[in-house]
Amino acid sequence: MVINVYEQYFKAEGTFNGVERKGALVMLISDSEAGNISYKAAVSFFPHRNEEDYAVSYDAYFEKEIYHAPGRRSKKREEELLTEVPSIIDEIAEENKFKVLWDEPLREERRG
């Protein structure tokens, strides 16, 4: 079962496929199957052309698996992984010539 453990929108800078991206949806995603649990840090950069534009485009979607082991979801593990998410997303962003503006959230965080 796939669950978005955490997601939050932030301002961002960058261009992908010739389209300027001014927003980023940052996520921590949990996937459990057959007694195994994995977590991925993911980000989708989207145009955010105005204050109402949260249409996430998945052509600028990137993810990295950060944990995989036998077991199930753990709130303690998720809190630990959340502390790593910004640096992992920064690495992904830099590799793809983006920047997430962590000090400029567009919405409150959501947890699942």
SELUMMI-896244 format. One record per residue: residue number from 1; residue in three letters; chain; x, y, z of N, C-alpha, C in turn. Coordinates in steps of 0.2 Angstrom, whole numbers, always signed. Each point is the difference from the previous one (the first is absolute). Last residue first. Layout:
# residues N
[node NUM,ala,A,[X,Y,Z],[X,Y,Z],[X,Y,Z]]
...
# end
This chain:
# residues 112
[node 112,gly,A,[+1,+59,+31],[-5,-5,-1],[+1,-6,+4]]
[node 111,arg,A,[+4,+29,-2],[+3,-6,+2],[-6,-6,-1]]
[node 110,arg,A,[+8,+27,-8],[-5,-5,+1],[+3,-6,+1]]
[node 109,glu,A,[+6,+28,+1],[+2,-7,-1],[-6,-4,+1]]
[node 108,glu,A,[-3,+26,-8],[+2,-4,+6],[+1,-7,-2]]
[node 107,arg,A,[+4,+18,-19],[-5,-3,+4],[+2,-3,+6]]
[node 106,leu,A,[+15,+11,-14],[-6,+3,-3],[-6,-2,+3]]
[node 105,pro,A,[+27,+4,+9],[-6,-5,-1],[-6,+4,-4]]
[node 104,glu,A,[+26,+7,+4],[-6,+3,-3],[-5,-6,-1]]
[node 103,asp,A,[+22,-3,+8],[-2,+5,+5],[-7,+3,-3]]
[node 102,trp,A,[+13,-17,-12],[-3,-3,+6],[-3,+6,+5]]
[node 101,leu,A,[+5,-3,-27],[+1,+6,+5],[-4,-2,+7]]
[node 100,val,A,[+12,-14,-21],[-6,+0,+4],[+2,+6,+5]]
[node 99,lys,A,[+10,-6,-26],[+2,+2,+7],[-7,+1,+4]]
[node 98,phe,A,[+13,-12,-24],[-6,+3,+3],[+2,+2,+7]]
[node 97,lys,A,[+12,-14,-18],[+0,+7,-1],[-6,+4,+3]]
[node 96,asn,A,[+6,-24,+2],[-4,+2,-6],[-1,+7,-1]]
[node 95,glu,A,[+14,-9,+17],[+1,-5,-5],[-4,+2,-7]]
[node 94,glu,A,[-4,+11,+21],[+6,+2,-3],[+2,-4,-6]]
[node 93,ala,A,[-19,-7,+13],[-1,+7,-4],[+6,+2,-3]]
[node 92,ile,A,[+2,-19,+13],[-4,-2,-6],[-1,+7,-4]]
[node 91,glu,A,[+10,+2,+21],[+4,-3,-5],[-3,-2,-6]]
[node 90,asp,A,[-13,+10,+17],[+5,+5,-3],[+5,-4,-5]]
[node 89,ile,A,[-15,-13,+12],[-4,+4,-5],[+5,+5,-3]]
[node 88,ile,A,[+8,-12,+18],[-1,-5,-6],[-3,+4,-5]]
[node 87,ser,A,[+2,+12,+20],[+6,-1,-3],[+0,-5,-6]]
[node 86,pro,A,[-20,+4,+12],[+2,+6,-3],[+7,-1,-3]]
[node 85,val,A,[-9,-19,+12],[-4,+2,-6],[+3,+6,-3]]
[node 84,glu,A,[+5,-10,+22],[+5,-1,-6],[-3,+2,-6]]
[node 83,thr,A,[-12,+0,+20],[+5,+5,+1],[+5,-1,-6]]
[node 82,leu,A,[-18,-15,+1],[-2,+7,-2],[+5,+5,+1]]
[node 81,leu,A,[+3,-22,+7],[+1,+0,-7],[-2,+7,-2]]
[node 80,glu,A,[-4,-5,+23],[+8,+0,-2],[+1,+1,-7]]
[node 79,glu,A,[-22,-3,+7],[+2,+6,+2],[+8,+1,-1]]
[node 78,glu,A,[-10,-20,-5],[-3,+5,-5],[+3,+7,+2]]
[node 77,arg,A,[+4,-19,+14],[+4,+0,-6],[-2,+5,-5]]
[node 76,lys,A,[-13,-2,+19],[+6,+2,+2],[+5,+0,-6]]
[node 75,lys,A,[-22,-8,-2],[+0,+7,+0],[+7,+3,+2]]
[node 74,ser,A,[-5,-23,-14],[+2,+2,+7],[+0,+8,+0]]
[node 73,arg,A,[-8,-23,-17],[+0,+7,+1],[+2,+1,+8]]
[node 72,arg,A,[+7,-24,-8],[-6,+4,-2],[+2,+8,+2]]
[node 71,gly,A,[+16,-24,-8],[-4,+4,+6],[-6,+4,-2]]
[node 70,pro,A,[+25,-8,-12],[-6,-3,+2],[-3,+4,+6]]
[node 69,ala,A,[+13,+14,-17],[+2,-5,+4],[-7,-4,+2]]
[node 68,his,A,[+11,+24,-12],[-3,-6,-2],[+2,-5,+4]]
[node 67,tyr,A,[+3,+29,-6],[+0,-6,+5],[-4,-6,-2]]
[node 66,ile,A,[+4,+20,-13],[+5,+2,+5],[+0,-6,+6]]
[node 65,glu,A,[-6,+6,-28],[-1,-4,+5],[+5,+1,+6]]
[node 64,lys,A,[-9,+18,-19],[+6,-4,+2],[-2,-4,+6]]
[node 63,glu,A,[-10,+17,-22],[-1,-4,+6],[+7,-4,+2]]
[node 62,phe,A,[-15,+21,-17],[+7,-4,+1],[-1,-3,+7]]
[node 61,tyr,A,[-14,+14,-22],[+0,-4,+6],[+6,-4,+1]]
[node 60,ala,A,[-10,+16,-18],[+6,+2,+4],[-1,-3,+7]]
[node 59,asp,A,[-16,-4,-15],[+6,-1,-5],[+6,+2,+4]]
[node 58,tyr,A,[-24,+1,+8],[+5,-5,+2],[+5,-2,-5]]
[node 57,ser,A,[-16,+22,+10],[+2,-4,-6],[+5,-5,+1]]
[node 56,val,A,[-20,+14,+15],[+7,-3,+0],[+1,-4,-7]]
[node 55,ala,A,[-15,+21,+9],[-1,-5,-5],[+7,-3,-1]]
[node 54,tyr,A,[-9,+19,+13],[+4,-5,+4],[-1,-7,-5]]
[node 53,asp,A,[-6,+28,+0],[+2,-5,-4],[+5,-5,+4]]
[node 52,glu,A,[-11,+21,+8],[-5,-6,-1],[+3,-6,-4]]
[node 51,glu,A,[+13,+21,+3],[-2,-2,+7],[-5,-6,+0]]
[node 50,asn,A,[+15,+3,-23],[-4,+5,+5],[-1,-4,+6]]
[node 49,arg,A,[+13,-11,-16],[-1,+6,-3],[-3,+6,+4]]
[node 48,his,A,[+11,-25,+2],[-3,+5,+5],[+0,+7,-3]]
[node 47,pro,A,[+10,-23,-9],[+0,+7,-2],[-2,+5,+5]]
[node 46,phe,A,[+11,-23,+8],[-6,+1,-5],[+0,+8,-1]]
[node 45,phe,A,[+15,-24,+10],[+0,+8,-1],[-5,+1,-5]]
[node 44,ser,A,[+4,-20,+19],[-3,+1,-7],[+0,+8,+0]]
[node 43,val,A,[+12,-21,+16],[-1,+7,-1],[-3,+1,-7]]
[node 42,ala,A,[+7,-20,+21],[-2,+2,-6],[-2,+7,-1]]
[node 41,ala,A,[+11,-22,+16],[-1,+7,+0],[-1,+2,-7]]
[node 40,lys,A,[-6,-24,+12],[+4,+4,-5],[-1,+7,+1]]
[node 39,tyr,A,[-2,-26,+13],[-1,+7,+0],[+4,+3,-6]]
[node 38,ser,A,[-10,-26,+9],[+5,+4,-4],[-2,+7,+1]]
[node 37,ile,A,[-5,-27,+10],[-1,+7,+0],[+5,+4,-3]]
[node 36,asn,A,[-11,-27,+2],[+6,+4,-1],[-3,+7,+0]]
[node 35,gly,A,[-14,-20,+1],[+5,+0,+6],[+6,+5,+0]]
[node 34,ala,A,[-17,-2,-18],[+3,-7,+1],[+5,+0,+6]]
[node 33,glu,A,[-5,+24,-7],[-2,-6,-4],[+3,-6,+3]]
[node 32,ser,A,[-2,+29,+2],[+1,-6,+3],[-4,-6,-4]]
[node 31,asp,A,[+10,+27,-1],[-3,-5,-4],[+1,-6,+4]]
[node 30,ser,A,[+1,+29,+2],[+1,-7,+3],[-3,-5,-4]]
[node 29,ile,A,[+10,+27,-3],[-5,-5,-2],[+2,-7,+3]]
[node 28,leu,A,[+4,+29,+2],[+3,-7,+2],[-5,-5,-1]]
[node 27,met,A,[+3,+25,-13],[-3,-5,+3],[+4,-5,+4]]
[node 26,val,A,[-4,+27,-13],[+5,-5,+3],[-4,-5,+4]]
[node 25,leu,A,[-4,+18,-21],[-3,-4,+5],[+5,-5,+2]]
[node 24,ala,A,[+3,+25,-12],[+2,-6,+2],[-5,-4,+5]]
[node 23,gly,A,[+2,+24,-19],[-3,-4,+6],[+3,-7,+0]]
[node 22,lys,A,[+4,+16,-18],[+1,+4,+6],[-3,-3,+7]]
[node 21,arg,A,[+10,-5,-28],[-4,-3,+6],[+2,+5,+6]]
[node 20,glu,A,[+0,+2,-29],[+3,+2,+7],[-4,-3,+5]]
[node 19,val,A,[+5,-11,-24],[-6,+3,+4],[+3,+2,+6]]
[node 18,gly,A,[+12,-13,-17],[-2,+7,-3],[-5,+4,+4]]
[node 17,asn,A,[+8,-22,+7],[-3,-1,-7],[-3,+7,-2]]
[node 16,phe,A,[+8,+4,+22],[+0,-6,-2],[-4,-1,-6]]
[node 15,thr,A,[+12,+19,+19],[-4,-1,-6],[+1,-8,-2]]
[node 14,gly,A,[+1,+17,+25],[+3,-5,-5],[-4,+0,-7]]
[node 13,glu,A,[-3,+6,+29],[+3,+3,-6],[+2,-5,-5]]
[node 12,ala,A,[-19,+3,+22],[+5,-3,-3],[+3,+4,-6]]
[node 11,lys,A,[-18,-2,+24],[+2,+4,-6],[+6,-4,-3]]
[node 10,phe,A,[-16,-15,+13],[+4,+5,+1],[+1,+4,-6]]
[node 9,tyr,A,[-17,-20,+13],[+2,+4,-6],[+5,+5,+3]]
[node 8,gln,A,[-5,-26,+10],[-1,+8,+1],[+3,+3,-6]]
[node 7,glu,A,[-5,-26,+13],[+0,+4,-6],[-1,+7,+2]]
[node 6,tyr,A,[+3,-27,+11],[+1,+7,+1],[+0,+3,-7]]
[node 5,val,A,[-5,-22,+2],[+1,+1,+7],[+0,+7,+2]]
[node 4,asn,A,[-11,-15,-20],[+4,+6,+1],[+0,+2,+7]]
[node 3,ile,A,[-4,-25,-10],[-2,+5,+4],[+4,+6,-1]]
[node 2,val,A,[-6,-26,-11],[+4,+6,+0],[-3,+5,+4]]
[node 1,met,A,[+0,-28,+1],[-4,+6,+0],[+4,+6,+0]]
# end
